[in-house]
């Protein structure tokens, strides 16, 4: 256990000055072939595709709700959050790269 500037680091000898965001070569992990392939394909899509899909799901859910189809409305409405998360993931892959070591 080491303490630096009022912080306790259990099980490590690192200090705050070493930079918590930096990783040594031994700590880096590479992506698998499947993940890399998916990221390469989804990076080809425009980032706003997922936003428009989420907005479409919201609209379709609202229409189904107005038509009295409660279960369909809830089912379609559940698509919104995953679509937005896919959009965020897509944006991260495009800006940060999927795996810098390859």
Secondary structure, DSSP 8 states (H G I E B T S, - for coil): -EEETTEEETT----GGG-TT---GGG-----HHHHHHHHHHTTS-THHHHHHHHHHHHHHHHHHHTT-HHHHHHHHTHHHHHHHHHHHHHHHHHH-S-TT-
